[in-house]
């Protein structure tokens, strides 16, 4: 999801999306730990989405952007 799409969402929606992405990241870590094949691009994408959401939440909190 692009940052512009995330900026259009409400803080409550972003928090729900953050929780979903964190669960996804956890599941990917568990799969990797269990020896299942996990594409590194999926892990990287989840991490970047989490960072993007946190950045936008911080901007909304301080009144920026």
Z-matrix of the N, CA and C atoms (Angstrom, degrees):
N
C 1 1.435
C 2 1.527 1 108.81
N 3 1.298 2 115.47 1 137.49
C 4 1.462 3 120.77 2 -178.09
C 5 1.521 4 110.92 3 -79.75
N 6 1.328 5 115.03 4 156.70
C 7 1.460 6 120.63 5 -179.69
C 8 1.520 7 111.13 6 -62.96
N 9 1.319 8 117.61 7 -36.40
C 10 1.465 9 120.23 8 179.77
C 11 1.525 10 111.29 9 -63.60
N 12 1.327 11 117.27 10 -35.71
C 13 1.460 12 121.18 11 176.97
C 14 1.527 13 110.45 12 -69.52
N 15 1.327 14 116.66 13 -36.40
C 16 1.457 15 120.98 14 -179.81
C 17 1.522 16 111.37 15 -70.61
N 18 1.328 17 117.28 16 -34.83
C 19 1.459 18 120.53 17 -179.45
C 20 1.530 19 111.85 18 -65.78
N 21 1.311 20 116.95 19 -24.66
C 22 1.460 21 121.10 20 -179.82
C 23 1.529 22 111.71 21 -77.42
N 24 1.323 23 117.64 22 -14.59
C 25 1.460 24 121.35 23 -177.65
C 26 1.531 25 110.91 24 -84.95
N 27 1.313 26 115.07 25 158.70
C 28 1.459 27 120.76 26 178.07
C 29 1.536 28 109.19 27 -79.26
N 30 1.347 29 117.39 28 160.29
C 31 1.467 30 119.77 29 177.84
C 32 1.530 31 113.23 30 -57.64
N 33 1.322 32 117.62 31 -35.54
C 34 1.467 33 120.23 32 179.06
C 35 1.532 34 110.58 33 -65.85
N 36 1.327 35 116.76 34 -40.26
C 37 1.463 36 120.55 35 177.50
C 38 1.522 37 110.85 36 -65.67
N 39 1.336 38 115.84 37 -39.00
C 40 1.463 39 119.63 38 179.65
C 41 1.523 40 111.21 39 -66.38
N 42 1.327 41 117.00 40 -37.75
C 43 1.464 42 119.53 41 178.46
C 44 1.520 43 110.91 42 -66.13
N 45 1.321 44 116.86 43 -38.29
C 46 1.466 45 120.44 44 176.76
C 47 1.530 46 110.78 45 -65.50
N 48 1.324 47 115.96 46 -40.61
C 49 1.464 48 120.59 47 178.24
C 50 1.532 49 110.88 48 -66.27
N 51 1.338 50 116.27 49 -37.65
C 52 1.464 51 120.89 50 177.67
C 53 1.525 52 110.04 51 -62.24
N 54 1.315 53 117.16 52 -44.29
C 55 1.460 54 121.07 53 178.37
C 56 1.523 55 110.97 54 -61.13
N 57 1.321 56 116.43 55 -42.14
C 58 1.463 57 121.13 56 178.48
C 59 1.531 58 111.63 57 -62.26
N 60 1.330 59 116.35 58 -44.31
C 61 1.471 60 120.39 59 -179.30
C 62 1.523 61 111.43 60 -67.63
N 63 1.338 62 117.05 61 -35.62
C 64 1.462 63 119.66 62 177.75
C 65 1.525 64 111.01 63 -66.74
N 66 1.333 65 116.69 64 -37.76
C 67 1.464 66 120.24 65 176.04
C 68 1.529 67 110.10 66 -64.49
N 69 1.321 68 115.97 67 -41.12
C 70 1.470 69 120.47 68 178.01
C 71 1.524 70 110.47 69 -61.68
N 72 1.329 71 116.19 70 -44.13
C 73 1.467 72 120.46 71 179.27
C 74 1.532 73 110.36 72 -62.73
N 75 1.320 74 117.51 73 -42.03
C 76 1.458 75 121.63 74 178.47
C 77 1.519 76 110.85 75 -61.39
N 78 1.334 77 116.33 76 -45.85
C 79 1.465 78 120.17 77 179.82
C 80 1.522 79 111.58 78 -62.32
N 81 1.323 80 117.25 79 -38.87
C 82 1.466 81 120.37 80 178.70
C 83 1.532 82 110.29 81 -66.04
N 84 1.335 83 116.92 82 -38.93
C 85 1.466 84 120.13 83 177.83
C 86 1.520 85 110.89 84 -64.68
N 87 1.321 86 116.73 85 -40.69
C 88 1.465 87 120.62 86 179.57
C 89 1.530 88 110.99 87 -66.55
N 90 1.321 89 116.63 88 -38.95
C 91 1.462 90 119.91 89 177.86
C 92 1.523 91 110.54 90 -63.29
N 93 1.341 92 116.03 91 -42.39
C 94 1.459 93 119.61 92 179.79
C 95 1.524 94 110.23 93 -65.13
N 96 1.340 95 116.74 94 -39.65
C 97 1.458 96 121.02 95 179.61
C 98 1.517 97 112.68 96 -67.23
N 99 1.320 98 116.48 97 -29.79
C 100 1.465 99 121.14 98 179.97
C 101 1.523 100 111.68 99 -82.14
N 102 1.322 101 116.89 100 -4.91
C 103 1.451 102 120.23 101 177.75
C 104 1.517 103 114.11 102 91.36
N 105 1.311 104 117.15 103 6.92
C 106 1.454 105 119.55 104 177.04
C 107 1.522 106 109.17 105 -77.88
N 108 1.303 107 115.93 106 156.61
C 109 1.455 108 121.00 107 -178.28
C 110 1.531 109 108.87 108 -78.11
N 111 1.319 110 115.62 109 120.48
C 112 1.461 111 121.51 110 177.28
C 113 1.522 112 107.04 111 -125.11
N 114 1.323 113 115.64 112 130.41
C 115 1.463 114 118.87 113 178.71
C 116 1.523 115 109.15 114 -73.91
N 117 1.324 116 117.45 115 129.24
C 118 1.463 117 120.50 116 179.34
C 119 1.521 118 113.07 117 -58.88
N 120 1.322 119 117.06 118 -27.20
C 121 1.462 120 119.71 119 -179.96
C 122 1.527 121 111.49 120 -66.75
N 123 1.338 122 117.38 121 -31.22
C 124 1.462 123 120.20 122 177.57
C 125 1.524 124 110.96 123 -67.77
N 126 1.331 125 116.32 124 -42.00
C 127 1.464 126 121.32 125 179.29
C 128 1.523 127 109.36 126 -64.56
N 129 1.305 128 116.44 127 -44.82
C 130 1.465 129 121.89 128 -179.57
C 131 1.521 130 111.10 129 -63.35
N 132 1.319 131 116.92 130 -41.64
C 133 1.469 132 121.27 131 -179.87
C 134 1.526 133 110.68 132 -64.95
N 135 1.322 134 117.50 133 -41.17
C 136 1.466 135 120.92 134 178.96
C 137 1.528 136 109.91 135 -63.79
N 138 1.322 137 116.49 136 -43.17
C 139 1.473 138 120.54 137 179.37
C 140 1.517 139 111.36 138 -62.26
N 141 1.316 140 116.54 139 -43.48
C 142 1.460 141 120.77 140 -178.83
C 143 1.523 142 111.46 141 -68.39
N 144 1.337 143 117.13 142 -37.16
C 145 1.462 144 120.15 143 177.18
C 146 1.526 145 110.88 144 -64.31
N 147 1.327 146 116.61 145 -40.95
C 148 1.461 147 120.73 146 178.14
C 149 1.525 148 110.06 147 -61.63
N 150 1.319 149 116.75 148 -45.52
C 151 1.462 150 120.63 149 179.22
C 152 1.522 151 111.20 150 -63.22
N 153 1.326 152 116.83 151 -39.85
C 154 1.460 153 121.48 152 179.61
C 155 1.524 154 110.87 153 -63.20
N 156 1.324 155 116.16 154 -44.17
C 157 1.461 156 120.85 155 -179.52
C 158 1.523 157 110.43 156 -64.79
N 159 1.331 158 116.64 157 -44.20
C 160 1.464 159 120.23 158 179.90
C 161 1.525 160 111.40 159 -62.65
N 162 1.309 161 116.84 160 -38.63
C 163 1.464 162 121.08 161 178.88
C 164 1.523 163 110.47 162 -64.01
N 165 1.312 164 117.03 163 -46.10
C 166 1.462 165 121.00 164 -178.73
C 167 1.528 166 110.84 165 -66.35
N 168 1.339 167 117.18 166 -38.96
C 169 1.466 168 119.92 167 176.87
C 170 1.527 169 110.71 168 -62.45
N 171 1.314 170 116.51 169 -40.75
C 172 1.457 171 120.58 170 178.26
C 173 1.523 172 111.68 171 -64.74
N 174 1.314 173 116.66 172 -39.75
C 175 1.455 174 120.53 173 178.66
C 176 1.525 175 111.29 174 -65.92
N 177 1.340 176 116.00 175 -39.71
C 178 1.464 177 119.38 176 179.54
C 179 1.531 178 110.17 177 -68.05
N 180 1.327 179 116.19 178 -35.34
C 181 1.458 180 120.51 179 -178.72
C 182 1.524 181 111.33 180 -66.00
N 183 1.326 182 116.78 181 -40.47
C 184 1.466 183 121.11 182 -178.67
C 185 1.529 184 112.28 183 -87.45
N 186 1.296 185 116.98 184 -4.64
C 187 1.451 186 120.65 185 178.30
C 188 1.519 187 114.71 186 87.24
N 189 1.326 188 117.60 187 7.31
C 190 1.469 189 120.51 188 177.29
C 191 1.511 190 111.70 189 -83.37
N 192 1.315 191 114.95 190 161.29
C 193 1.477 192 123.73 191 176.78
C 194 1.496 193 110.25 192 47.29
